[in-house]
Amino acid sequence: MAVEVSDVPEANRYEARVDGASGAAGLVQYIRTDELVAFVHTEVSPEYEGRGVGSALVRTALDEARSAGLGVLPTCPYFAGWIARHPEYRDLVYRSRSTVAD
């Protein structure tokens, strides 16, 4: 099974397609700023769950964030859990540099 992931910036999401199918097998919605990308929702079609589609989406999205020099805000539980299991990506997690306190 070949999973192809592509960024669809006009829809603010990454889409995964399996074996060249026209329909998306999964997607990741994001909000992008000049400093970071917030990954807010991950969805995989039931027939593709457990087959690596979600991991392909996350890995591609994180690799592209790294290439662009962007931090990552994993508000989606799937993203947060995936990063926790893959320490080589933890350095991407955005940390506010603000020193403002109430």
C-alpha positions in Angstrom: 0.0 0.0 0.0 1.5 3.3 -1.1 0.5 6.4 0.8 1.0 9.8 -0.8 0.7 12.9 1.3 0.3 16.4 -0.1 -0.2 19.9 1.3 -3.4 21.6 0.2 -2.8 25.1 1.5 -6.0 26.6 0.1 -7.9 24.2 2.4 -5.4 24.5 5.3 -4.8 20.8 5.4 -2.7 17.8 4.3 -4.4 15.0 2.5 -3.3 11.4 2.2 -4.2 9.2 -0.8 -3.6 5.5 -1.0 -2.5 3.8 -4.2 -3.4 6.8 -6.4 -7.0 6.9 -5.4 -8.9 10.1 -6.1 -10.5 10.3 -2.6 -8.6 11.2 0.5 -7.9 8.4 2.9 -7.1 10.9 5.7 -6.4 14.5 6.4 -4.8 16.9 8.9 -6.2 20.4 9.4 -3.8 23.1 10.4 -3.5 26.8 11.2 -0.2 28.4 10.0 1.4 31.6 11.1 4.8 33.1 10.5 6.2 31.3 13.5 4.4 28.0 13.8 1.9 25.5 12.6 -1.0 24.4 14.9 -2.2 21.0 14.0 -5.8 20.9 15.1 -7.5 17.8 13.7 -6.5 14.5 12.2 -8.9 12.2 10.5 -8.4 8.8 8.8 -11.2 6.9 7.0 -12.2 3.8 8.9 -11.1 1.5 6.1 -7.5 2.8 6.4 -7.2 2.9 10.2 -4.2 1.0 11.6 -2.5 0.9 8.2 0.0 3.8 8.5 -2.1 6.6 6.9 -2.1 8.7 10.1 1.6 8.3 10.7 2.3 9.2 7.1 0.3 12.4 7.5 2.0 13.4 10.7 5.5 12.6 9.6 5.1 14.5 6.3 3.5 17.5 8.1 6.3 17.6 10.7 9.1 17.2 8.2 7.7 20.1 6.2 7.4 22.3 9.3 11.0 21.5 10.1 12.1 22.4 6.6 10.3 25.7 6.8 11.8 26.5 10.2 8.4 26.5 11.9 7.5 25.4 15.4 4.6 23.0 15.9 1.7 23.3 18.2 0.1 19.8 18.5 -3.4 20.6 19.7 -4.8 17.5 18.1 -4.4 14.6 20.5 -3.3 12.2 17.7 -0.4 14.6 16.8 0.6 15.1 20.5 0.6 11.4 21.1 2.6 10.7 17.9 5.2 13.2 18.9 5.4 11.8 22.4 6.3 8.4 20.8 8.8 9.8 18.4 11.4 11.8 20.4 13.2 12.9 17.3 10.4 15.3 16.6 10.0 16.8 20.1 12.3 19.7 19.3 9.7 21.1 16.9 7.1 21.6 19.7 6.5 25.3 20.0 7.4 27.0 23.3 6.4 30.6 23.8 9.3 32.9 24.3 7.2 35.5 26.1 8.4 36.6 29.5 5.1 38.4 30.3 3.5 37.4 33.6 0.2 38.4 35.1 
